[in-house]
Every structure is written in C-alpha cells, then in structure tokens.
C-alpha cells in the first residue's frame, strides 16, 4: 500500500514538473507570437495576467473564469477577495459552470447568501501553490485536507489517472486542471467542476 501511494505521488510530481516544462515552452512560443499568455489544461505555469493585481483582477482578466468573476461580484465577495489574504481559490472554469443546470444557476444568482456559501467553499485561507500541495500530499501519503474560509473541508487526493482531484461534501470529484495563476494576495488553481458544500 505504501509503495503504491509513493508511486502515485512520484508519478504526480513528475507529471506536474514535465507539464510545467512543456507549458513554459508553449507559453514562450505564444508570448512571442501574441504577447499574451493563456493557461488551459494541466499544462499550467505560474502566471500573473498583465495589470490584474489582486485575485478579483485575475478572475476578471481571464475569459476562462468569467462566470466565476460574475458570481463573485453578484455575491458581493469582491471586497473580501481584494483584501490582504492571502487566499487560494480553486476556481471552476467556464466549462465547469456550464455543467450546472440553468435553473439551479439562476436560483443561485438570485440568492446571494447561497451563492456566497458556494463560492466560499472554493476559497482557502493561505497561499497554497502547486509545490505546497505536492508537499501536503506527500506528507499525507496521497491525501490532504484544506479548510475553506467558512471552515468546511476540501479533500485533495490523486486519482487513478495521476490527476489532482478535490472531492466535495457531496462526494463529487473535480480535477485541478491549471495551477499557480498568481495574484498579489494569493493564487488561483483552475477546476473542471463546481464543488458543492453540505
């Protein structure tokens, strides 16, 4: 058992590092051609979108996180996420939000308290970069738990495809598909699903 956990963590670490190297090469090519950086998939690199500043600025400057940025504004959490932090946001991307049934999303956008609770479930106090997460997974033998700003627990683990996943309170798993988009007051990691609190 210990051997299989160690092998999974080693595979995850190697995968993260090789994806980072590939992404840096791809980003350099894109930057040369277009003068912008787009982070998608698991090949993510640390980036700070030009002029973005804090976490709200990072979310607003990315089309990938446009629905989340709108939700943060609707729930009036932008003041909190502009604060000193630091915070780590596990940010559902636009595709993740498109999977939420429209009636449920409409209800959330009307009920600011429910929306705020959902969004806070994606925010952890403290700055956890990819390297910090790998360290926590190593210490936890393939598992780690992080507390959200509302005191809920996010359970992180490596799935059978060597992908980092977060299992929410309802047992649903979302994969972390991008890492280390840096802001002045924290870091954003992209998710392919919306996490649901209890």
C-alpha positions in Angstrom: 0.0 0.0 0.0 2.8 2.4 1.0 4.6 1.6 -2.2 1.6 2.3 -4.4 1.0 5.7 -2.7 4.6 6.6 -3.1 4.5 5.6 -6.8 1.3 7.6 -7.4 2.9 10.7 -5.7 6.1 10.3 -7.7 4.1 10.0 -10.9 2.1 13.1 -10.0 5.2 15.1 -9.2 6.9 14.0 -12.4 3.7 14.8 -14.3 3.5 18.3 -12.7 7.1 19.0 -13.4 7.0 17.8 -17.1 3.8 19.6 -17.7 5.4 22.8 -16.3 8.4 22.4 -18.6 6.1 21.8 -21.7 3.9 24.7 -20.7 6.8 27.1 -20.3 8.0 26.2 -23.8 4.4 26.6 -25.2 3.9 29.8 -23.3 7.1 31.3 -24.6 6.0 30.5 -28.2 2.6 32.0 -27.6 4.0 35.1 -25.9 6.4 35.7 -28.8 3.5 35.3 -31.3 0.7 37.1 -29.4 2.1 38.8 -26.4 -0.4 37.1 -24.1 -0.5 34.0 -22.0 -3.4 31.6 -21.9 -3.4 28.8 -19.3 -5.5 25.7 -20.1 -5.5 22.0 -19.3 -3.0 20.5 -16.9 0.0 22.2 -18.6 -0.1 25.3 -16.4 2.6 27.7 -15.4 2.8 30.4 -12.8 1.3 33.5 -14.4 0.1 36.9 -13.5 -2.2 38.4 -16.1 -0.9 41.9 -17.0 -2.4 44.5 -14.8 -4.6 42.1 -12.9 -3.2 42.7 -9.4 -5.4 41.0 -6.8 -7.5 37.8 -7.0 -10.5 39.7 -8.3 -8.4 41.3 -11.0 -7.0 37.9 -12.0 -10.5 36.4 -12.3 -11.8 39.5 -14.2 -8.9 39.5 -16.7 -9.5 35.8 -17.7 -12.2 34.7 -20.1 -11.8 31.2 -18.6 -13.1 32.4 -15.2 -15.7 34.9 -16.5 -18.7 33.1 -14.9 -16.9 32.9 -11.6 -15.9 36.6 -11.7 -19.6 37.5 -12.3 -20.7 35.2 -9.4 -18.1 36.8 -7.1 -19.5 40.2 -7.9 -23.1 39.1 -7.5 -22.4 37.5 -4.1 -20.5 40.7 -3.1 -17.4 38.8 -2.2 -15.1 41.0 -4.3 -14.2 43.2 -1.3 -13.0 40.1 0.6 -11.0 38.7 -2.3 -9.4 42.2 -2.8 -8.3 42.1 0.8 -4.8 41.2 2.0 -5.4 37.5 2.3 -3.6 35.5 1.2 -6.1 33.2 -0.3 -6.1 30.2 -2.6 -9.0 29.9 -4.9 -9.9 26.6 -6.5 -11.7 28.3 -9.4 -14.3 26.5 -11.5 -13.7 27.4 -15.2 -16.4 28.4 -17.7 -17.0 24.8 -18.8 -17.5 23.8 -15.1 -20.2 26.5 -14.7 -21.8 25.4 -17.9 -22.4 21.9 -16.4 -24.5 23.4 -13.6 -28.2 23.1 -14.7 -29.6 26.5 -15.7 -32.5 26.6 -13.2 -30.0 25.8 -10.3 -27.6 28.5 -11.5 -30.5 31.1 -11.9 -31.6 30.3 -8.3 -28.0 30.7 -7.0 -27.6 34.1 -8.8 -30.9 35.3 -7.1 -30.0 34.0 -3.6 -26.8 35.9 -2.7 -26.4 34.0 0.6 -26.4 30.6 -1.1 -24.2 31.8 -3.8 -21.7 33.3 -1.3 -21.7 29.9 0.6 -21.0 28.0 -2.6 -18.2 30.4 -3.6 -16.5 30.5 -0.2 -16.4 26.7 -0.4 -13.8 27.2 -3.2 -11.6 29.6 -1.2 -8.9 28.5 1.3 -7.2 30.9 3.7 -3.5 30.9 2.9 -1.5 30.6 -0.2 -1.1 27.0 -1.5 1.0 26.8 -4.6 1.3 23.6 -6.6 4.6 22.8 -4.7 2.8 23.3 -1.4 0.0 20.9 -2.5 2.5 18.3 -3.6 4.3 18.6 -0.2 1.0 18.2 1.7 0.1 15.2 -0.4 3.5 13.6 0.2 3.1 14.2 4.0 -0.4 12.8 3.9 0.6 9.7 1.9 -1.5 10.7 -1.1 -4.2 12.7 0.7 -4.5 16.2 2.1 -7.3 18.3 3.6 -7.6 22.1 3.4 -10.0 24.3 5.4 -12.1 26.7 3.4 -12.7 30.3 4.7 -16.1 29.0 6.0 -14.5 26.2 8.0 -15.5 23.4 5.6 -13.0 20.8 4.5 -11.8 20.2 0.9 -10.3 16.7 0.5 -7.5 16.5 -2.0 -6.1 13.3 -3.5 -4.5 11.8 -6.6 -6.9 9.8 -8.8 -6.0 6.7 -10.7 -5.0 8.8 -13.7 -2.4 10.7 -11.6 -4.6 13.8 -11.6 -5.1 16.0 -8.6 -8.7 15.9 -7.6 -10.9 17.5 -4.9 -13.8 15.7 -3.5 -16.6 17.9 -2.2 -19.0 17.4 0.7 -21.5 15.5 -1.6 -18.9 13.1 -2.9 -18.4 14.6 -6.3 -14.9 15.0 -7.6 -13.4 17.8 -9.7 -9.9 17.8 -11.2 -7.5 20.6 -10.9 -6.7 21.5 -14.5 -4.4 24.5 -14.1 -2.1 25.7 -11.4 -0.4 28.8 -9.9 -2.1 31.8 -11.6 -0.5 34.3 -9.2 -2.1 37.4 -7.7 -0.8 40.0 -5.3 -2.9 38.4 -2.5 -3.0 34.7 -3.4 -3.1 32.1 -6.1 -5.8 30.6 -8.4 -6.0 27.0 -9.5 -8.5 26.1 -12.2 -11.1 23.3 -11.7 -13.2 21.4 -14.2 -16.2 21.2 -11.8 -18.1 23.2 -9.3 -17.7 22.0 -5.7 -20.9 21.7 -3.7 -20.9 22.3 0.1 -23.0 20.4 2.5 
